[in-house]
Amino acid sequence: MKPRPASVSSTNNGFTLVELLIVLGIIVALIGFAVPGWQSQIIAKQVDTASSRLLHHLSLARTLSIQTGLSVLVCPASEALACESGTSWSRGWFGFIDKDLDNQYDTAERIIFTAASPPGVEIYWRTPNWIRFQPHGEAWPNGHFRLCSQSGELARTVIVHLTGRARLSTSSPTGQTISC
């Protein structure tokens, strides 16, 4: 009698190429649906961050003006830290104690804060291109900042009252849609 060869059982513990391609296709499709949602979340976070940061700095400028009894000026940031009329607030802003009330930063004056705006956010303000907080808490000029995503999808306002108090809003001071 011949000895029988031992039977070799072949169990397949892996995936076939077809199964692997189907799973990868499903993953790619799910990522394709999720990315636009992430993109809008990123844009919303950038606008929210910029508006919250600006509101915080305006409130800080008002508080320091009241505490020190000196005028505090907030301007758009420029290379030379000057309150120039053509400078965009979208690059950021800075605040300083304006001892000589000339609306310009001098090296003898103390900078209170500097802030960069998050990328992708456009910030608009009125003329003059600065805002001054007086020791009694008032702000001049009053108005509102418009913070808009570059795509125009999302907008916020930071409204500054003559009393110097500022607040965030999702509409213009008149209650209408923000125009970017």
DAZI-V788528 format. One record per residue. N is the residue number from 0. RES is the residue in one letter. OMEGA is omega in degrees with one decimal (none if undefined). Layout:
n:N res:RES omega:OMEGA
n:N res:RES omega:OMEGA
//
This chain:
n:0 res:M omega:179.3
n:1 res:K omega:176.2
n:2 res:P omega:179.3
n:3 res:R omega:177.3
n:4 res:P omega:179.0
n:5 res:A omega:-179.3
n:6 res:S omega:179.1
n:7 res:V omega:178.7
n:8 res:S omega:179.3
n:9 res:S omega:175.9
n:10 res:T omega:-179.0
n:11 res:N omega:-178.2
n:12 res:N omega:-176.3
n:13 res:G omega:178.2
n:14 res:F omega:173.2
n:15 res:T omega:179.7
n:16 res:L omega:179.7
n:17 res:V omega:179.4
n:18 res:E omega:179.2
n:19 res:L omega:179.1
n:20 res:L omega:178.4
n:21 res:I omega:179.5
n:22 res:V omega:177.9
n:23 res:L omega:177.2
n:24 res:G omega:178.2
n:25 res:I omega:179.3
n:26 res:I omega:178.8
n:27 res:V omega:179.1
n:28 res:A omega:178.5
n:29 res:L omega:177.1
n:30 res:I omega:178.5
n:31 res:G omega:177.2
n:32 res:F omega:-174.5
n:33 res:A omega:-174.4
n:34 res:V omega:177.7
n:35 res:P omega:176.7
n:36 res:G omega:177.4
n:37 res:W omega:-178.7
n:38 res:Q omega:179.6
n:39 res:S omega:176.5
n:40 res:Q omega:178.3
n:41 res:I omega:178.9
n:42 res:I omega:179.6
n:43 res:A omega:-180.0
n:44 res:K omega:178.5
n:45 res:Q omega:179.5
n:46 res:V omega:178.4
n:47 res:D omega:179.4
n:48 res:T omega:-179.5
n:49 res:A omega:-178.4
n:50 res:S omega:178.3
n:51 res:S omega:179.4
n:52 res:R omega:179.0
n:53 res:L omega:177.9
n:54 res:L omega:178.9
n:55 res:H omega:-178.0
n:56 res:H omega:176.0
n:57 res:L omega:177.6
n:58 res:S omega:177.2
n:59 res:L omega:179.3
n:60 res:A omega:178.9
n:61 res:R omega:-178.6
n:62 res:T omega:179.8
n:63 res:L omega:176.7
n:64 res:S omega:178.4
n:65 res:I omega:-177.2
n:66 res:Q omega:-176.1
n:67 res:T omega:-175.6
n:68 res:G omega:-179.7
n:69 res:L omega:179.2
n:70 res:S omega:177.5
n:71 res:V omega:-179.1
n:72 res:L omega:175.7
n:73 res:V omega:-175.7
n:74 res:C omega:171.8
n:75 res:P omega:-178.4
n:76 res:A omega:175.1
n:77 res:S omega:-179.7
n:78 res:E omega:-175.3
n:79 res:A omega:-174.9
n:80 res:L omega:177.7
n:81 res:A omega:178.8
n:82 res:C omega:-177.2
n:83 res:E omega:-174.4
n:84 res:S omega:-176.8
n:85 res:G omega:-176.2
n:86 res:T omega:-178.5
n:87 res:S omega:175.3
n:88 res:W omega:-177.8
n:89 res:S omega:177.6
n:90 res:R omega:-177.2
n:91 res:G omega:-177.6
n:92 res:W omega:175.7
n:93 res:F omega:179.2
n:94 res:G omega:-179.2
n:95 res:F omega:175.9
n:96 res:I omega:-176.0
n:97 res:D omega:-175.2
n:98 res:K omega:-176.4
n:99 res:D omega:175.6
n:100 res:L omega:-179.4
n:101 res:D omega:178.6
n:102 res:N omega:178.0
n:103 res:Q omega:177.6
n:104 res:Y omega:174.5
n:105 res:D omega:-176.9
n:106 res:T omega:178.6
n:107 res:A omega:-178.5
n:108 res:E omega:-174.2
n:109 res:R omega:173.9
n:110 res:I omega:-179.0
n:111 res:I omega:-179.4
n:112 res:F omega:168.9
n:113 res:T omega:-178.7
n:114 res:A omega:173.5
n:115 res:A omega:177.1
n:116 res:S omega:176.5
n:117 res:P omega:179.6
n:118 res:P omega:176.3
n:119 res:G omega:-179.3
n:120 res:V omega:175.9
n:121 res:E omega:-178.3
n:122 res:I omega:-178.2
n:123 res:Y omega:177.0
n:124 res:W omega:-176.5
n:125 res:R omega:174.6
n:126 res:T omega:1.5
n:127 res:P omega:-172.3
n:128 res:N omega:178.3
n:129 res:W omega:175.3
n:130 res:I omega:-177.0
n:131 res:R omega:173.7
n:132 res:F omega:-177.8
n:133 res:Q omega:-179.0
n:134 res:P omega:177.4
n:135 res:H omega:176.3
n:136 res:G omega:-177.3
n:137 res:E omega:176.1
n:138 res:A omega:173.8
n:139 res:W omega:-6.8
n:140 res:P omega:172.3
n:141 res:N omega:-179.4
n:142 res:G omega:178.5
n:143 res:H omega:173.0
n:144 res:F omega:172.5
n:145 res:R omega:178.3
n:146 res:L omega:-173.0
n:147 res:C omega:171.6
n:148 res:S omega:-177.6
n:149 res:Q omega:178.9
n:150 res:S omega:-179.2
n:151 res:G omega:-178.4
n:152 res:E omega:-171.9
n:153 res:L omega:179.3
n:154 res:A omega:175.6
n:155 res:R omega:171.4
n:156 res:T omega:168.3
n:157 res:V omega:-175.1
n:158 res:I omega:179.8
n:159 res:V omega:-179.9
n:160 res:H omega:176.9
n:161 res:L omega:178.2
n:162 res:T omega:-179.2
n:163 res:G omega:178.7
n:164 res:R omega:-179.0
n:165 res:A omega:178.6
n:166 res:R omega:176.7
n:167 res:L omega:176.5
n:168 res:S omega:174.8
n:169 res:T omega:177.4
n:170 res:S omega:178.2
n:171 res:S omega:179.8
n:172 res:P omega:178.3
n:173 res:T omega:178.7
n:174 res:G omega:-178.9
n:175 res:Q omega:177.9
n:176 res:T omega:179.7
n:177 res:I omega:177.6
n:178 res:S omega:-177.4
n:179 res:C omega:none
//
